[in-house]
């Protein structure tokens, strides 16, 4: 697990999301367990989703010394 602030090499803006058939938006294609569901496009707009708590928690987790986000175990993330 990576320690310290990290970033994603796939996307600078953490918007490499996956849209599921029910409208749910997940973090990325590697979120098989649906640990990070950002929101639902049936209920919210994209702009609303990026201001909601799940996305804000992800941003905080990327910048935290240690956090329990999927990105810390991903091969596409790097320590800043």
N, C-alpha and C positions, 0 to 999 in steps of 0.2 A: 504494500500500500504506500502510495506517495504521501510525503509529509510536506507541509508548507503550502503556500499559494500555488494553484495549478491553473493551466489553461488548456483548452481543447485545440488540437491541431486541425480538426475537421472544419470547424467554424469559429470565427472570431466572436460571434454574437450569441453563441449557444442556442441557435435556432435550427439545428439539424433534427427537427422533430419528426415524429411519425404520427400520421393521422389514422386512427383505427376506424372501422366501419360504423361504430356507435357514436362517432364524433369526438372521442377522447383523443387528447394529444399527449404523447409520451416523449420523454427526453430525447431518445435516439433509437436507432435500430438495435442497439445492444442492450436495451432495457427489457429483457425477456420476461422478467418477473413483475413488470409494471410497478416498479418501486417509485418511479418519479413521473406521476401523471400530472401534467401541468394544468390541465383544465379540459373543457369540452367546448368545441366550436359551435355546437348547437345552442349552448346556453350563453356563451361569451364571445366577444370578438378577439382577434389576435392581440390588439392593443390592451384589452382588459386582462387577458391571460398573462402578459408579461408584467403586469402590475399586481398580480395576485400573489398570495403567500407562497405557494409551491415554487414558483419561479424565483422569488426573492430569497427563499431558503437555499435554492441551488446556487445562486450568486454568492450568498454568504458562505456556503460550504466550499466553493471554489477558492475563496480568499482566506478561509480559516486555516489555522495551523494544522488542525486535524478535524475531520468531519466524517460522517458516515454516508457519503454520497457515492453513487456508482462510478463516477468519473475518477475517483482515486484508484480504482483497480483497472481502468481502461488503458489499453495500449496507445490510444490516440491522445491521451493527456500527457502534459509535460509540466515539470516544476518550473516556476518563473525564476 
